[in-house]
Structures are given as structure tokens and as C-alpha cells.
């Protein structure tokens, strides 16, 4: 593909992203005052692939009033759970030329609460973020305080969630920018979550790289080291920090149009599939989320095409052939 053709593809991608913002994307995340009817939710939010924050969607959950530290100690204090531990709060994130995952530490829930409440001083940042339906698998005693699925969402999609996850962490714990193949209902039980969101159509402006996978490991002296996972395939990940984007290194990101929102206790964020998101939280924030597998339909097919073009338009033979015949 010639330089002129490559520039033409890049121009089309930029116009594609801009058109999505002009035609249907909101400039902020809207609020709904009550849970919608299943058909309305599918038509207005799932189908168009747009986020919203829903109030009063789980006000009947006992968890909202019960999940205090004392209650959690009584119910699950002796349970051994998986906790992600990092030196800086960034788990599953790019650090230099590595994609570094957290040390997965097994500890009792009471021991975690001791760290969270400052009763015990430990090096590192602690975050319960295991995403294999850890609420139901590791903490089933708490399941009766929530729901195992969201009825109106299950009806809208015609399926049950793939996973129900429990989240609890320190204020320093950060989820780096990424996307998921799930329709995500994110319910904040206590505290506050702060999201930066970018639609799938902004993919041309979002940088990716391939990184050697590694894990943090805490030594006996308390310091952390990075241990390569030898023999593993490189991991595609986003190296950009949306809180402090390096526009000299990633100039295309200046054209991205992020949405920022805060989800407070008692509120539910609908995070559509394939939306890029970066997450922070208040100290001790507790949340539960429901992952419903997305439909792998023409919408997914189009995103895969966009992904291919965004990675390296100059190497895309299908576009090169198309332009050659114009």
C-alpha cells in the first residue's frame, strides 16, 4: 500500500469515529431513575451499545445495609480468598516493556480487612479482583445478600450471566485501560467507582503494543520484583494512561473523546461490550458486577474489521486491494 493510500485509510478511520459521536453517542453518561423494561433496555441501550447509570436498580439488596466490616468478618472472615497484590496498585498493566500481572495471594478475608482498615501494615496495594465468578465460587455465603442474576437484564438478553464478581480494594488500586467481550452491569455497594470510558469506535485513536508477560513477586525483604513468564505469548495491551496521556508518544489519542463518570453506592453502571474503560475507586469500595456474554453478531464482526485496520492500515491487504481497483 502506498503512503497516499495509507493516509486515505487513516482519514476514513478518523471520520468513522467522528461520525459515531455525531450520530448517536452521548456527550456524557445518562442516568435512568429506575430499572427499565427488558425490551426497552435492549432497544435503547444494549442494541445501540451505549452506557448508562441506573438508579434504584438494586435498592432491595440486603448487601447495601449489611456489608459492613463487622458483618463481613462474621460471615466470611475465616474464608481464604484470592487477592491481587502489587507494589503500585497497577495490576494487569504495562510497565516499561512488560505486561505485568499481580501476585495472586491467598489470605483470609479478615486478614484483608485488617490491611484495609490499617490495623496491619503491609507493603503493596491489595485488591480483590479475581474475575472467575469469585462471589459465587469463593464467597457463596454472601450470595443471598445480592442476586445471582439481574432478572430484567437476563430477560433482555435471553441468558444468565457468565460470571458474578466481587470487588474490594484500596484507593491506590487501578484497573488499566482495556475492553471486555461482555455486557457488564457494575453495581457499587459502598464507596464510589470512577470510570473513564471510550467507545469501540474510538479504537483508531487508542494505542496498542505487544508485551512480554510477567508477574509481580514479593521478596522476603518486602520489595517486589518482576518475574517473566518464559515461554508465554506476548500480550496485546494499551500502554497509555488516560489520566496522564503521553500525546507526544501517542498523538492519535488527542482525537479520542473519553467520557468520565462516577458510580456511587446504590448505582449501577451499564458498561456495554467492547467499550474501553479505566477504573479507580474510593478506599474500601465494594462492588459486584454481572458479566453477560456479548452476541458475536455483525456488530462484533465490524469491530474486528475496525481492529484490523487500526492496528496497521499500511499492512492490510484487503484495503490495499480495494484501493488498487478504485
Order of alpha helices (4+ residues) and beta strands (2+ residues): alpha-beta-alpha-beta-alpha-alpha-beta-beta-beta-beta-beta-alpha-beta-alpha-alpha-beta-beta-beta-beta-beta-beta-beta-beta-beta-beta-beta-alpha-alpha
